Amino acid sequence: MNFKKIGIIGGGQLGKMMILEGKKLGLHFTVLDPSQDCPAFSITDEYIEGNFYDKDKIRTLAEVTDLITYEFEHIDADILMELREEGYKIYPTPSTLKIIQDKFQQKSFLKQCNIPVPAFEAVDSVEGIHTAVEKYGLPLLLKSCRGGYDGKGNYLIKQREEVLNAYHTLGGDTAQLMVEAFVPFIKEISVVVARGIDGEIKVYPLAENIHENNILKTTIVPARVNKVAAYKAQALALKTMEQLKGVGIFCVEMFVDAKDEVLINEIAPRTHNSGHYTIEACSISQFAQHIRAILGLPLGETKLLKPAVMINLLGEDGYDGRAKIIGVEEIMGISEAYLHFYGKTFTQPERKMGHVTVLADDIDSALSKGKKVSELMRIIAED
């Protein structure tokens, strides 16, 4: 392998963890991010200050590196398309990114590939939402087609009286919106999948995700679903990657209903929060796998070494300021508990500040350890 310089758009915790893995291979990294206070700044070789839609800064990143990847999908895909046409290497490809960035386009692509998704349609008026309520019933999910994460850009309409407020909350006449039939799911699950430049695909174990206020709180691996649902989910993740033909790590988020039917919720064209458990619990982490994929190296085996529970460390309600972490010594006293603090200077309510992964010989023991972690650890602000 020739010495490679990798450019990353985005210097958050995902970029930081990617760099940590890449340094094991002697790789050089340049990060583009709006803030020098980003988690990856402390370990990147070079830094370019700029926002994710700054065409000139993105072009500069391409010129000083051998290939570009990204840790965040809400970026300027058009300039990446231009750079790709000029011969610059970008993975996942900008064409794949364009499909995924627009949720309506993403769902339409999946539907065309006969991949099951919730019923959906575009709307452009309050009247259109009311018509969708008649068609799909309540509750009904109103979504922004572009942008939004961790529940932002979504509005779950539970009563007809909420339609007008939902419409204006998500941007009204100035926004591209869609509605999606509500899925009465019993589990939210996800599959991390890697695809190499040569088409090789590796699928990680099925993960079960628990959200609070639309933010991922806990990931449990293996997911507590039956064999039928597990088989469907793994097969859907594989088919999705075969159709997308993306390169790198992708995360396919899904719903499981009471009849063990599996529907795809969304796809993330990057390493994912629900895949953090792979760092300690699998033969190869999602970050190391991503680097292998974009460099054209053979992909690693994705074997689960032990059952795992990952707990996100979120900024506690009522605290906004310089971050202070409580419970480190206690966590270090728990066997096979692995703390990751991202190095963000400031905390605020529900901001992702770190995570802890615990391993055990069985899932019940891992859940017990995870419960203890949740009770012991707090992210507050300094006095």
MOCOR-V813810 format. One record per residue. N is the residue number from 1. PHI is phi in whole degrees, -180 to 180 (NA if undefined). PSI is psi in whole degrees, 0 to 359 (NA if undefined). OMEGA is omega in radians with two decimals (999 if undefined). Layout:
BEGIN
((N | PHI | PSI | OMEGA) (N | PHI | PSI | OMEGA))
END
This chain:
BEGIN
((1 | NA | 125 | 3.08) (2 | -72 | 152 | 3.11) (3 | -59 | 130 | -3.06) (4 | -121 | 142 | 3.00) (5 | -108 | 120 | -3.08) (6 | -109 | 132 | 3.05) (7 | -100 | 135 | 3.12) (8 | -119 | 124 | 3.00) (9 | -85 | 111 | -3.09) (10 | 110 | 126 | -3.10) (11 | -116 | 31 | 3.12) (12 | -79 | 197 | -3.08) (13 | -65 | 329 | 3.12) (14 | -67 | 318 | 3.08) (15 | -64 | 320 | 3.13) (16 | -62 | 314 | -3.12) (17 | -69 | 333 | 3.05) (18 | -68 | 317 | 3.12) (19 | -62 | 316 | -3.13) (20 | -57 | 320 | 3.11) (21 | -73 | 320 | -3.10) (22 | -65 | 330 | 3.13) (23 | -65 | 337 | 3.08) (24 | -66 | 338 | 3.11) (25 | -102 | 6 | 3.11) (26 | 74 | 24 | -3.10) (27 | -80 | 155 | 3.13) (28 | -107 | 135 | -3.08) (29 | -124 | 140 | 2.96) (30 | -124 | 129 | -3.09) (31 | -111 | 135 | 2.99) (32 | -106 | 121 | -3.12) (33 | -157 | 150 | 3.14) (34 | -69 | 339 | -2.99) (35 | -128 | 134 | 3.03) (36 | -72 | 351 | 3.11) (37 | -89 | 9 | -3.14) (38 | -71 | 152 | -3.09) (39 | -56 | 325 | -3.06) (40 | -79 | 347 | -3.05) (41 | -59 | 323 | -3.04) (42 | -69 | 342 | -3.07) (43 | -124 | 355 | -3.14) (44 | -75 | 151 | 3.12) (45 | -74 | 319 | 3.11) (46 | -137 | 156 | -3.07) (47 | -137 | 135 | 3.04) (48 | -119 | 122 | 3.14) (49 | -85 | 122 | -3.14) (50 | 178 | 155 | 3.14) (51 | -83 | 171 | -2.99) (52 | -78 | 359 | 3.08) (53 | -120 | 16 | 3.13) (54 | -86 | 100 | -3.04) (55 | -60 | 320 | -3.11) (56 | -66 | 318 | -3.12) (57 | -70 | 323 | 3.10) (58 | -66 | 321 | 3.08) (59 | -64 | 319 | 3.09) (60 | -59 | 317 | 3.12) (61 | -58 | 318 | 3.12) (62 | -64 | 322 | -3.07) (63 | -71 | 333 | -3.08) (64 | -102 | 5 | -3.13) (65 | -130 | 168 | 3.11) (66 | -87 | 332 | 3.06) (67 | -159 | 157 | -3.13) (68 | -115 | 141 | 2.93) (69 | -134 | 181 | -3.10) (70 | -149 | 153 | -3.13) (71 | -109 | 9 | -2.97) (72 | -156 | 129 | -3.04) (73 | -86 | 348 | -3.10) (74 | -88 | 74 | -3.06) (75 | -136 | 174 | -3.11) (76 | -78 | 100 | -3.13) (77 | -76 | 336 | -3.10) (78 | -66 | 316 | 3.11) (79 | -67 | 327 | 3.08) (80 | -66 | 324 | 3.06) (81 | -62 | 316 | 3.12) (82 | -61 | 313 | -3.12) (83 | -64 | 320 | 3.10) (84 | -60 | 316 | 3.13) (85 | -65 | 333 | 3.12) (86 | -83 | 356 | 3.07) (87 | 107 | 0 | 3.10) (88 | -75 | 145 | -3.14) (89 | -89 | 127 | -3.12) (90 | -140 | 122 | 3.12) (91 | -135 | 137 | -0.15) (92 | -58 | 154 | -3.04) (93 | -64 | 149 | 3.12) (94 | -60 | 329 | 3.12) (95 | -65 | 321 | 3.06) (96 | -65 | 317 | 3.13) (97 | -60 | 318 | -3.12) (98 | -61 | 321 | 3.12) (99 | -63 | 318 | -3.01) (100 | -81 | 328 | -3.08) (101 | -59 | 321 | -3.13) (102 | -95 | 111 | -3.03) (103 | -62 | 326 | 3.10) (104 | -68 | 317 | 3.10) (105 | -65 | 320 | 3.12) (106 | -61 | 311 | 3.14) (107 | -64 | 322 | 3.13) (108 | -64 | 319 | 3.10) (109 | -61 | 313 | -3.13) (110 | -63 | 318 | 3.14) (111 | -63 | 318 | 3.11) (112 | -63 | 333 | 3.13) (113 | -90 | 9 | -3.13) (114 | 59 | 37 | 3.06) (115 | -102 | 125 | -3.02) (116 | -66 | 129 | 3.08) (117 | -137 | 161 | 3.05) (118 | -61 | 153 | 3.06) (119 | -60 | 141 | -3.07) (120 | -153 | 163 | 3.00) (121 | -166 | 157 | 3.10) (122 | -78 | 147 | 3.05) (123 | -135 | 149 | -3.14) (124 | -137 | 17 | -3.14) (125 | -161 | 165 | 3.06) (126 | -62 | 321 | 3.13) (127 | -62 | 322 | 3.12) (128 | -64 | 325 | 3.11) (129 | -69 | 319 | 3.11) (130 | -62 | 321 | 3.10) (131 | -64 | 321 | 3.12) (132 | -66 | 326 | 3.08) (133 | -62 | 318 | 3.09) (134 | -61 | 322 | -3.05) (135 | -78 | 316 | -3.00) (136 | -108 | 345 | -3.11) (137 | 82 | 181 | 3.12) (138 | -116 | 150 | -0.07) (139 | -68 | 160 | -3.14) (140 | -136 | 136 | -3.09) (141 | -96 | 120 | 3.03) (142 | -98 | 131 | -3.07) (143 | -129 | 145 | 2.88) (144 | -75 | 134 | -3.12) (145 | -69 | 330 | -3.10) (146 | -125 | 148 | 3.13) (147 | 75 | 181 | 3.11) (148 | 88 | 136 | 3.04) (149 | -161 | 164 | -3.10) (150 | 51 | 41 | 3.10) (151 | 87 | 345 | 3.10) (152 | -69 | 140 | -3.11) (153 | 88 | 7 | 3.08) (154 | -122 | 147 | 3.05) (155 | -142 | 116 | 3.11) (156 | -87 | 110 | -3.13) (157 | -86 | 117 | -3.10) (158 | -103 | 337 | 3.13) (159 | -138 | 151 | -3.13) (160 | -57 | 327 | -3.10) (161 | -65 | 345 | -3.11) (162 | -88 | 351 | -3.01) (163 | -59 | 310 | -3.10) (164 | -61 | 315 | 3.14) (165 | -65 | 320 | 3.12) (166 | -61 | 316 | -3.12) (167 | -60 | 312 | -3.10) (168 | -75 | 327 | 3.11) (169 | -60 | 324 | -3.11) (170 | -95 | 15 | 3.00) (171 | 113 | 349 | 3.06) (172 | 56 | 227 | -3.05) (173 | -64 | 341 | -3.08) (174 | -91 | 357 | -3.02) (175 | -112 | 153 | 2.95) (176 | -91 | 120 | -3.03) (177 | -126 | 159 | 3.06) (178 | -144 | 158 | 3.02) (179 | -115 | 153 | -3.13) (180 | -139 | 132 | 3.10) (181 | -61 | 137 | -3.14) (182 | -71 | 134 | 3.11) (183 | -102 | 118 | 3.11) (184 | -77 | 72 | -3.03) (185 | -76 | 154 | 3.02) (186 | -105 | 341 | 3.08) (187 | -145 | 145 | 2.90) (188 | -106 | 128 | -3.08) (189 | -131 | 166 | 3.07) (190 | -150 | 154 | 3.08) (191 | -129 | 125 | 3.01) (192 | -88 | 130 | -3.09) (193 | -130 | 140 | 3.08) (194 | -115 | 141 | 3.03) (195 | -133 | 130 | -3.14) (196 | -87 | 171 | 3.14) (197 | -61 | 328 | -3.12) (198 | -86 | 5 | 3.11) (199 | 94 | 357 | 3.09) (200 | -62 | 137 | -3.11) (201 | -126 | 136 | 3.03) (202 | -127 | 134 | -3.09) (203 | -112 | 130 | 3.12) (204 | -84 | 165 | 3.10) (205 | -59 | 154 | -3.13) (206 | -72 | 132 | -3.12) (207 | -112 | 142 | 3.05) (208 | -103 | 132 | -3.05) (209 | -119 | 137 | 3.10) (210 | -118 | 123 | -3.12) (211 | -108 | 149 | 3.00) (212 | -130 | 125 | -3.07) (213 | 55 | 38 | 3.10) (214 | 69 | 11 | 3.11) (215 | -114 | 134 | -3.14) (216 | -60 | 127 | 3.12) (217 | -109 | 316 | -3.04) (218 | -141 | 139 | 3.01) (219 | -120 | 132 | -3.09) (220 | -120 | 127 | -3.11) (221 | -135 | 128 | 0.03) (222 | -75 | 155 | 3.13) (223 | -62 | 144 | -3.13) (224 | -88 | 69 | 3.06) (225 | -128 | 162 | -3.13) (226 | -78 | 173 | -3.04) (227 | -64 | 328 | -3.14) (228 | -64 | 309 | -3.14) (229 | -65 | 320 | -3.14) (230 | -62 | 317 | 3.14) (231 | -63 | 315 | -3.14) (232 | -61 | 317 | -3.11) (233 | -65 | 314 | 3.13) (234 | -63 | 319 | -3.14) (235 | -66 | 321 | 3.12) (236 | -66 | 319 | 3.12) (237 | -62 | 317 | 3.13) (238 | -65 | 314 | -3.14) (239 | -63 | 320 | 3.13) (240 | -60 | 315 | -3.14) (241 | -69 | 324 | 3.10) (242 | -64 | 324 | -3.14) (243 | -79 | 319 | -3.13) (244 | -70 | 327 | -3.08) (245 | 56 | 36 | 3.10) (246 | -77 | 162 | 3.09) (247 | -122 | 127 | -3.12) (248 | 120 | 198 | 3.10) (249 | -91 | 136 | 3.03) (250 | -129 | 153 | 3.04) (251 | -121 | 126 | 3.13) (252 | -106 | 112 | -3.14) (253 | -93 | 137 | -3.02) (254 | -139 | 162 | 2.99) (255 | -111 | 145 | 2.97) (256 | -119 | 127 | 3.14) (257 | -99 | 183 | -3.04) (258 | -66 | 342 | 3.14) (259 | -97 | 12 | -3.13) (260 | 66 | 22 | 2.99) (261 | -80 | 145 | -3.09) (262 | -120 | 128 | 3.12) (263 | -123 | 142 | 3.10) (264 | -81 | 131 | 3.09) (265 | -89 | 295 | -3.14) (266 | -151 | 162 | 3.08) (267 | -119 | 136 | 3.03) (268 | -111 | 124 | -3.09) (269 | -87 | 54 | -3.00) (270 | -172 | 174 | 2.97) (271 | -62 | 156 | -2.93) (272 | -138 | 151 | 3.12) (273 | -54 | 320 | -3.11) (274 | -74 | 357 | 3.09) (275 | -104 | 7 | -3.12) (276 | -63 | 332 | -3.14) (277 | -58 | 335 | -3.07) (278 | -63 | 339 | -3.10) (279 | -60 | 314 | 3.14) (280 | -103 | 334 | -2.94) (281 | -95 | 350 | -3.08) (282 | -123 | 165 | -3.13) (283 | -61 | 329 | 3.09) (284 | -145 | 139 | -3.11) (285 | -76 | 161 | 3.10) (286 | -62 | 330 | -3.11) (287 | -73 | 315 | 3.08) (288 | -65 | 322 | 3.13) (289 | -65 | 319 | 3.12) (290 | -60 | 316 | 3.14) (291 | -64 | 318 | 3.07) (292 | -59 | 315 | -3.07) (293 | -62 | 312 | -3.06) (294 | -75 | 342 | 3.08) (295 | -92 | 357 | -3.13) (296 | 77 | 22 | 3.12) (297 | -90 | 158 | 3.08) (298 | -59 | 140 | -3.14) (299 | -79 | 150 | -3.13) (300 | -86 | 161 | 3.07) (301 | -70 | 147 | -3.02) (302 | -109 | 28 | -3.08) (303 | -60 | 137 | 3.03) (304 | -81 | 119 | -3.10) (305 | -79 | 323 | 3.13) (306 | -155 | 152 | 3.00) (307 | -56 | 146 | -3.04) (308 | -142 | 152 | 2.98) (309 | -131 | 129 | 3.09) (310 | -110 | 130 | 3.14) (311 | -116 | 122 | 3.06) (312 | -73 | 139 | 3.05) (313 | -100 | 108 | -3.08) (314 | -106 | 149 | 3.04) (315 | -58 | 133 | -3.05) (316 | -77 | 146 | 3.09) (317 | -58 | 141 | 3.08) (318 | 90 | 0 | -3.12) (319 | -124 | 130 | -3.13) (320 | -147 | 108 | -3.10) (321 | 161 | 200 | -3.13) (322 | -65 | 129 | -2.96) (323 | -71 | 143 | 3.03) (324 | -135 | 129 | -3.08) (325 | -104 | 129 | -3.11) (326 | -109 | 133 | 3.00) (327 | 103 | 11 | -3.09) (328 | -61 | 311 | -3.09) (329 | -61 | 319 | -3.14) (330 | -65 | 320 | 3.13) (331 | -66 | 321 | -3.14) (332 | -64 | 341 | 3.13) (333 | -87 | 356 | 3.12) (334 | -94 | 127 | -3.11) (335 | -65 | 140 | 3.11) (336 | 54 | 41 | 3.00) (337 | -113 | 128 | -3.01) (338 | -123 | 114 | -3.10) (339 | -92 | 133 | 3.02) (340 | -125 | 113 | 3.06) (341 | -109 | 124 | -2.92) (342 | -76 | 346 | 3.11) (343 | 86 | 19 | 3.07) (344 | -74 | 132 | -3.04) (345 | -69 | 319 | -3.01) (346 | -116 | 142 | 3.07) (347 | -108 | 157 | 2.98) (348 | -153 | 163 | -3.08) (349 | -54 | 128 | 3.06) (350 | 69 | 13 | 3.03) (351 | -75 | 137 | 3.13) (352 | -75 | 111 | -3.05) (353 | -106 | 340 | -3.12) (354 | 176 | 187 | 3.04) (355 | -154 | 161 | 3.03) (356 | -127 | 132 | 3.01) (357 | -111 | 132 | 3.08) (358 | -118 | 142 | 3.10) (359 | -116 | 153 | 3.09) (360 | -158 | 173 | -3.12) (361 | -76 | 341 | 3.10) (362 | -147 | 162 | -3.01) (363 | -68 | 326 | 3.13) (364 | -64 | 319 | 3.11) (365 | -67 | 322 | 3.10) (366 | -65 | 319 | 3.11) (367 | -64 | 323 | 3.11) (368 | -64 | 316 | 3.08) (369 | -64 | 319 | -3.14) (370 | -62 | 321 | 3.10) (371 | -62 | 319 | 3.12) (372 | -64 | 318 | 3.11) (373 | -59 | 314 | -3.12) (374 | -61 | 327 | -3.14) (375 | -77 | 329 | -3.03) (376 | -88 | 326 | -2.96) (377 | -97 | 137 | 3.08) (378 | -142 | 142 | 3.01) (379 | -112 | 111 | -3.12) (380 | -122 | 188 | 3.11) (381 | -110 | 149 | 3.08) (382 | -64 | 151 | 3.12) (383 | -65 | NA | 999))
END
